[in-house]
């Protein structure tokens, strides 16, 4: 495995150093962070029943948000 020198700002270095776990090198940290998966990796993680329950709950929360938004807009317009 080869090595490379890279330049990063002091701010980036501090942030990277803060993410280091005991015994980890900066290479380990970068590999860990760069290897993070895609949201698509979550596909299929829920059972059909769980997915249906989640969709239902999301619809419910969105409906409540719309009602609050409409109520606030009505107060702001003086209706």
C-alpha positions, 0 to 999 in steps of 0.5 A: 500500500502506498502513501500520499501526503495531502493538505487540509485546513487546520479546521478540517484537521481538528474535525478529523482528529475529533472523529478518531477512535482510540487506536485509529489512524487518520487513514482508518478514520478516512476509510471508515467515513468514506465507506459509509453506505448509501440510503439505498442500503436500507432497502428491504430492511423493514417487513411489509407490515412495518413498511405499511405502518411507517407509511401510515404514520408518515401520512398522519404526521404530514396531515397534522403538519398541513393543518398546523400550517393552514391554521398559522397561515389563516391567523397571519392573513387575518382570516 
